[in-house]
């Protein structure tokens, strides 16, 4: 039996969850956030993880940080190292807090060089000897080699498709000033189910990135664009035996179960208003 993946994760809470600074296409500052409902959803994710045998370390979310519920963007943790993120302005308040939390957990803190942008685990997903790395929207491509060299993994540089305006031109987010995409983090377009099995939405990726992924000797499940965008199908947590995933991606769920994996499907809607889902709320510690 393969060792469990995502055996231990870090979560926070939804106490300060908001979308007043809409830094991705899913956010709408005019739409009210029900924090009580968001916390109930967050609790249901935690319960699903525990039921799957995952150890959950929980800390309070940082005060006055609208996205502090999404711990996946705090860092990339691999072994005893935590490579810290460098986030959009609306999330800057999370950085020092995350550094202290991970220091207190005994991790060796590593800083990305040259003020480069890095979205943490959201844009860097380990899969066996590979590290799938997103670029353009929240992470600078120049970070990828640093990540690979630091962790001893083969960094695969990928780019998802941009959000387009009415004239067919790539959009810049008005709040962050950064390029934008419905797949702004790679964990919205790709998921690791086991070290030898991944899931991905081909239509989420630029042609060159599609070719890279197709060429890798890893078994793949394809996810439709509809389930990837409307159901956040890729944004899941897998132990290698049980997958905590969207309740609204029936085609993908059937494909996952056909590989002998169990599924748990918490109902998520409020947390999705922030452009995040299940994977976004969990930072893997080991």
LINMOUR-V365744 format. One record per residue. N is the residue number from 1. RES is the residue in three letters. SS is DSSP state (a for helix, b for strand, c for the rest). Layout:
((N;RES;SS) (N;RES;SS))
This chain:
((1;UNK;c) (2;UNK;c) (3;UNK;c) (4;UNK;c) (5;UNK;c) (6;UNK;c) (7;UNK;c) (8;UNK;b) (9;UNK;b) (10;UNK;b) (11;UNK;b) (12;UNK;c) (13;UNK;c) (14;UNK;c) (15;UNK;c) (16;UNK;c) (17;UNK;c) (18;UNK;c) (19;UNK;c) (20;UNK;c) (21;UNK;c) (22;UNK;c) (23;UNK;c) (24;UNK;c) (25;UNK;c) (26;UNK;c) (27;UNK;c) (28;UNK;c) (29;UNK;c) (30;UNK;c) (31;UNK;c) (32;UNK;c) (33;UNK;c) (34;UNK;c) (35;UNK;a) (36;UNK;a) (37;UNK;a) (38;UNK;a) (39;UNK;a) (40;UNK;a) (41;UNK;a) (42;UNK;a) (43;UNK;a) (44;UNK;a) (45;UNK;a) (46;UNK;a) (47;UNK;a) (48;UNK;a) (49;UNK;a) (50;UNK;a) (51;UNK;a) (52;UNK;c) (53;UNK;c) (54;UNK;c) (55;UNK;b) (56;UNK;b) (57;UNK;b) (58;UNK;b) (59;UNK;c) (60;UNK;c) (61;UNK;c) (62;UNK;c) (63;UNK;c) (64;UNK;c) (65;UNK;c) (66;UNK;c) (67;UNK;c) (68;UNK;c) (69;UNK;c) (70;UNK;c) (71;UNK;a) (72;UNK;a) (73;UNK;a) (74;UNK;c) (75;UNK;b) (76;UNK;b) (77;UNK;b) (78;UNK;b) (79;UNK;c) (80;UNK;c) (81;UNK;b) (82;UNK;b) (83;UNK;b) (84;UNK;b) (85;UNK;c) (86;UNK;b) (87;UNK;c) (88;UNK;c) (89;UNK;a) (90;UNK;a) (91;UNK;a) (92;UNK;c) (93;UNK;a) (94;UNK;a) (95;UNK;a) (96;UNK;a) (97;UNK;a) (98;UNK;a) (99;UNK;a) (100;UNK;a) (101;UNK;a) (102;UNK;a) (103;UNK;a) (104;UNK;a) (105;UNK;c) (106;UNK;c) (107;UNK;c) (108;UNK;b) (109;UNK;b) (110;UNK;b) (111;UNK;b) (112;UNK;c) (113;UNK;c) (114;UNK;c) (115;UNK;c) (116;UNK;c) (117;UNK;c) (118;UNK;b) (119;UNK;c) (120;UNK;a) (121;UNK;a) (122;UNK;a) (123;UNK;a) (124;UNK;b) (125;UNK;b) (126;UNK;b) (127;UNK;b) (128;UNK;c) (129;UNK;c) (130;UNK;b) (131;UNK;b) (132;UNK;b) (133;UNK;b) (134;UNK;b) (135;UNK;c) (136;UNK;c) (137;UNK;c) (138;UNK;c) (139;UNK;c) (140;UNK;c) (141;UNK;c) (142;UNK;c) (143;UNK;a) (144;UNK;a) (145;UNK;a) (146;UNK;a) (147;UNK;a) (148;UNK;a) (149;UNK;a) (150;UNK;a) (151;UNK;a) (152;UNK;c) (153;UNK;c) (154;UNK;b) (155;UNK;b) (156;UNK;b) (157;UNK;b) (158;UNK;b) (159;UNK;c) (160;UNK;b) (161;UNK;c) (162;UNK;c) (163;UNK;c) (164;UNK;b) (165;UNK;c) (166;UNK;c) (167;UNK;c) (168;UNK;c) (169;UNK;c) (170;UNK;b) (171;UNK;c) (172;UNK;b) (173;UNK;c) (174;UNK;c) (175;UNK;c) (176;UNK;c) (177;UNK;c) (178;UNK;c) (179;UNK;b) (180;UNK;c) (181;UNK;c) (182;UNK;c) (183;UNK;c) (184;UNK;c) (185;UNK;c) (186;UNK;a) (187;UNK;a) (188;UNK;a) (189;UNK;c) (190;UNK;b) (191;UNK;b) (192;UNK;b) (193;UNK;b) (194;UNK;b) (195;UNK;c) (196;UNK;c) (197;UNK;b) (198;UNK;b) (199;UNK;b) (200;UNK;b) (201;UNK;c) (202;UNK;a) (203;UNK;a) (204;UNK;a) (205;UNK;b) (206;UNK;c) (207;UNK;a) (208;UNK;a) (209;UNK;a) (210;UNK;a) (211;UNK;a) (212;UNK;a) (213;UNK;a) (214;UNK;a) (215;UNK;a) (216;UNK;c) (217;UNK;c) (218;UNK;c) (219;UNK;b) (220;UNK;b) (221;UNK;b) (222;UNK;b) (223;UNK;c) (224;UNK;c) (225;UNK;a) (226;UNK;a) (227;UNK;a) (228;UNK;a) (229;UNK;a) (230;UNK;a) (231;UNK;c) (232;UNK;c) (233;UNK;c) (234;UNK;c) (235;UNK;c) (236;UNK;c) (237;UNK;b) (238;UNK;b) (239;UNK;c) (240;UNK;c) (241;UNK;c) (242;UNK;b) (243;UNK;b) (244;UNK;b) (245;UNK;c) (246;UNK;c) (247;UNK;c) (248;UNK;c) (249;UNK;c) (250;UNK;a) (251;UNK;a) (252;UNK;a) (253;UNK;a) (254;UNK;a) (255;UNK;a) (256;UNK;a) (257;UNK;a) (258;UNK;a) (259;UNK;c) (260;UNK;c) (261;UNK;c) (262;UNK;b) (263;UNK;b) (264;UNK;b) (265;UNK;c) (266;UNK;c) (267;UNK;c) (268;UNK;c) (269;UNK;c) (270;UNK;c) (271;UNK;a) (272;UNK;a) (273;UNK;a) (274;UNK;a) (275;UNK;c) (276;UNK;c) (277;UNK;c) (278;UNK;c) (279;UNK;a) (280;UNK;a) (281;UNK;a) (282;UNK;c) (283;UNK;b) (284;UNK;b) (285;UNK;c) (286;UNK;c))
